[in-house]
């Protein structure tokens, strides 16, 4: 299960399901392909998608790495 770090006092990790992670990755891939986003901007795009989905600021780097890998 992927983790997204919550930006709260207790810093409890917020979890997203494998299904949700797959949906985010698929949305990212479609967006990058359809908008012809250059690879140097992929991580920023992935961060924006995850933040919009989970509603928190800090995101685990491993999740972003997995979303953006070729």
Phi, psi and omega in degrees: 000134180283151178241143172238129183279126179281145178264070180229172181300321183276350178051033176291132180292139176263131184256143170239149184287164175299322178299313179298321178296319177296320178297316178299317181295318179296317178298318178299312182298318178295317180296314180298317180291311185291324182266359181052050181285130178293149184303329180294347180251001183301316184296321179296318179297315179299317178301315180298317179297313182294317179300318179296322182289313186263341177074031175223163188274316185268130183234139179297131183299325180298324178295316179295321178299316181293318180297320187269355182290150181282000000 
